[in-house]
């Protein structure tokens, strides 16, 4: 689960609030799809007269978009919901809405645990916010809007994008994989692909609006088109997106290793705008654990996939996700993952402690790994990966990379940041000639584990 991220709409920090305007604020937990859902929810609120504020005290509408991938994360969200109770007491007209995966899973249980909640909005009901708010304002009674399954693909709704350069574009919703540790198929539903022409039209318009880069979103983008023969497959979509002249770069996430194929690799190789970064969550380097996870591939399959990618696109970067401490993971099986990490040499690995998720098969499996053991293994894994990441990044020293200028660094306004097509984060001292959104050539002078530093060159 990501850290809560307040919605990013530009407003002056010293702005005097107009008492005649209704203000909203949102907190978003979880994956990129959740963040995009928050953009759509924010757009709908703005369409009915709400304006954004960072201040909880000034807000007359507070929305928490939730994640339930891990029970530990869920507890933190309940803590945040509890903090809002005093605000509701001091301002009875305050509307508190809970959306996202936790809302989909717990439904009316949320009302029982937190009676100060007014609206519960499931993952299939994001597009209905305007009518949900209208129903609440008319009845003054709590509203539960949670479909068990999506009745149809959600229609387009007003959207406020969080950034100015990069934008998320969902290409499909739901997941059919049912990995034994994952709650997503139960709260996001089965896979549903968006029409190809809708995706292309949205991307084209984003380019006209000034966005330089788009990220295609889906729980498993490689499954695009599997539910219908009307739109082609993921490779066909990539070819079509690559031809949209208004944008400069195309990313996508997330891929399932089992479903990526030679056609996709060849399409990326021959494209002009699709970034040469492959994020392929392996989750474990042990065939025993992969089978228990129901991942649908073996380590040999994954090795061969990596070989194909690196042969076709040698300079491509490769990142992954790994879960440590899955039920039944012995010291020997963990060592297999450690050796697999050393063999493949990922540019970066996003590592997680296994956390029980009630409602999933893994939660009731035997041989749950003690927390202290999981933490020890995670540290070992991170130490190995950090060494590999640093060694790979050091190869960029004294080379020139091209990035899109995204804006100031979070820690230093005098430094700018951007990303390469291989998703390397690059920092450099601002020269004053750079403009957000432009391409910049940076000569790398220093390599660190997670970032590259350099200087602007002509």
DANORNOR-V228488 format. One record per residue. N is the residue number from 1. RES is the residue in one small letter. SS is DSSP state (H for helix, E for strand, - for the rest). BURIAL is I if it has 16 or more other C-alpha atoms within 10 Angstrom, else O. Layout:
{{N RES SS BURIAL} {N RES SS BURIAL}}
//
This chain:
{{1 x - O} {2 x - O} {3 x - O} {4 x - I} {5 x E O} {6 x E I} {7 x - I} {8 x - I} {9 x - O} {10 x - O} {11 x - O} {12 x - O} {13 x - O} {14 x - O} {15 x - O} {16 x - O} {17 x - O} {18 x - O} {19 x - O} {20 x - O} {21 x - O} {22 x E I} {23 x E I} {24 x E I} {25 x E I} {26 x E I} {27 x E I} {28 x E I} {29 x - I} {30 x - I} {31 x - O} {32 x H I} {33 x H I} {34 x H I} {35 x H I} {36 x H I} {37 x H I} {38 x H I} {39 x H I} {40 x H I} {41 x H I} {42 x H I} {43 x H I} {44 x H I} {45 x H I} {46 x H I} {47 x H O} {48 x - O} {49 x - O} {50 x E I} {51 x E I} {52 x E I} {53 x - I} {54 x - I} {55 x - O} {56 x - O} {57 x - O} {58 x - I} {59 x - I} {60 x - I} {61 x E I} {62 x E I} {63 x E I} {64 x E I} {65 x E I} {66 x E I} {67 x - I} {68 x - I} {69 x - I} {70 x - I} {71 x H O} {72 x H O} {73 x H I} {74 x H I} {75 x H O} {76 x H O} {77 x H I} {78 x H O} {79 x H O} {80 x H O} {81 x H I} {82 x H I} {83 x H O} {84 x - I} {85 x H I} {86 x H O} {87 x H I} {88 x H I} {89 x H O} {90 x H O} {91 x - O} {92 x - O} {93 x - O} {94 x - I} {95 x E I} {96 x E I} {97 x E I} {98 x E I} {99 x E I} {100 x E I} {101 x H I} {102 x H I} {103 x H I} {104 x H I} {105 x H I} {106 x H O} {107 x - I} {108 x - I} {109 x H O} {110 x H I} {111 x H I} {112 x H O} {113 x H O} {114 x - O} {115 x - O} {116 x - I} {117 x - I} {118 x - I} {119 x E I} {120 x E I} {121 x E I} {122 x - I} {123 x - I} {124 x - I} {125 x - I} {126 x H I} {127 x H I} {128 x H I} {129 x H I} {130 x H I} {131 x H O} {132 x H I} {133 x H I} {134 x H O} {135 x H O} {136 x H I} {137 x H O} {138 x H O} {139 x H O} {140 x - O} {141 x - O} {142 x - I} {143 x E I} {144 x E I} {145 x E I} {146 x - I} {147 x - O} {148 x - I} {149 x - I} {150 x - I} {151 x - O} {152 x - O} {153 x - O} {154 x - O} {155 x - O} {156 x - O} {157 x - I} {158 x - O} {159 x - I} {160 x - I} {161 x - I} {162 x - I} {163 x - O} {164 x - I} {165 x - I} {166 x E I} {167 x E I} {168 x E I} {169 x E I} {170 x E I} {171 x - I} {172 x E I} {173 x E I} {174 x - I} {175 x - I} {176 x - I} {177 x - I} {178 x - I} {179 x - I} {180 x - I} {181 x - I} {182 x - I} {183 x - I} {184 x H I} {185 x H I} {186 x H I} {187 x H I} {188 x H I} {189 x - I} {190 x - I} {191 x - I} {192 x E I} {193 x E I} {194 x - I} {195 x - I} {196 x H I} {197 x H O} {198 x H O} {199 x H I} {200 x H I} {201 x H O} {202 x H O} {203 x H I} {204 x H I} {205 x H O} {206 x H I} {207 x H I} {208 x H O} {209 x - O} {210 x - O} {211 x - I} {212 x - I} {213 x E I} {214 x E I} {215 x E I} {216 x E I} {217 x E I} {218 x - I} {219 x - I} {220 x - I} {221 x H I} {222 x H I} {223 x H I} {224 x - I} {225 x - I} {226 x - O} {227 x - O} {228 x - O} {229 x - O} {230 x - O} {231 x - I} {232 x - O} {233 x - I} {234 x H I} {235 x H I} {236 x H I} {237 x H I} {238 x H I} {239 x H I} {240 x H O} {241 x H I} {242 x H I} {243 x - O} {244 x - I} {245 x - O} {246 x - I} {247 x - I} {248 x - I} {249 x E I} {250 x E I} {251 x E I} {252 x E I} {253 x E I} {254 x - I} {255 x E I} {256 x - I} {257 x - I} {258 x - I} {259 x - O} {260 x - I} {261 x - O} {262 x H O} {263 x H O} {264 x H I} {265 x H I} {266 x H O} {267 x H I} {268 x H I} {269 x H I} {270 x - O} {271 x - I} {272 x - O} {273 x - I} {274 x E I} {275 x - I} {276 x - I} {277 x E I} {278 x E I} {279 x E I} {280 x E I} {281 x - I} {282 x - I} {283 x E I} {284 x - I} {285 x - I} {286 x - I} {287 x H I} {288 x H O} {289 x H I} {290 x H I} {291 x H O} {292 x H I} {293 x H I} {294 x - O} {295 x - I} {296 x - O} {297 x - I} {298 x - I} {299 x H I} {300 x H O} {301 x H O} {302 x H I} {303 x H O} {304 x H O} {305 x H I} {306 x H I} {307 x H O} {308 x H I} {309 x H I} {310 x H O} {311 x H O} {312 x H O} {313 x - I} {314 x - O} {315 x - O} {316 x - I} {317 x E I} {318 x E I} {319 x E I} {320 x E I} {321 x E O} {322 x E I} {323 x E I} {324 x E I} {325 x - I} {326 x - I} {327 x - I} {328 x - I} {329 x - I} {330 x - O} {331 x H O} {332 x H O} {333 x H I} {334 x H I} {335 x H I} {336 x H I} {337 x H I} {338 x H I} {339 x H O} {340 x H I} {341 x H I} {342 x H O} {343 x H O} {344 x H O} {345 x - I} {346 x - I} {347 x - I} {348 x E I} {349 x E I} {350 x E O} {351 x E I} {352 x E I} {353 x E I} {354 x - I} {355 x - I} {356 x - I} {357 x - I} {358 x - I} {359 x - O} {360 x - I} {361 x H I} {362 x H I} {363 x H I} {364 x H O} {365 x - O} {366 x - O} {367 x - O} {368 x - I} {369 x - I} {370 x - O} {371 x H O} {372 x H O} {373 x H O} {374 x H I} {375 x H I} {376 x H O} {377 x H I} {378 x H I} {379 x H O} {380 x H O} {381 x H I} {382 x H I} {383 x H O} {384 x H O} {385 x H I} {386 x H I} {387 x H O} {388 x H I} {389 x H I} {390 x H I} {391 x H I} {392 x H I} {393 x H I} {394 x H I} {395 x - O} {396 x - I} {397 x - O} {398 x - O} {399 x - O} {400 x E I} {401 x E I} {402 x E I} {403 x E I} {404 x E I} {405 x E I} {406 x E I} {407 x E I} {408 x E I} {409 x - I} {410 x - O} {411 x - O} {412 x - O} {413 x - O} {414 x - O} {415 x E I} {416 x E I} {417 x E I} {418 x E I} {419 x E I} {420 x - I} {421 x - I} {422 x - I} {423 x - I} {424 x - I} {425 x E O} {426 x E I} {427 x E I} {428 x E I} {429 x E I} {430 x - I} {431 x - O} {432 x - O} {433 x - O} {434 x - O} {435 x - O} {436 x - I} {437 x - I} {438 x - O} {439 x E I} {440 x E I} {441 x E I} {442 x E I} {443 x E I} {444 x E I} {445 x E I} {446 x E I} {447 x E I} {448 x - O} {449 x - I} {450 x - O} {451 x E I} {452 x E I} {453 x E I} {454 x E I} {455 x E I} {456 x E I} {457 x E O} {458 x - O}}
//
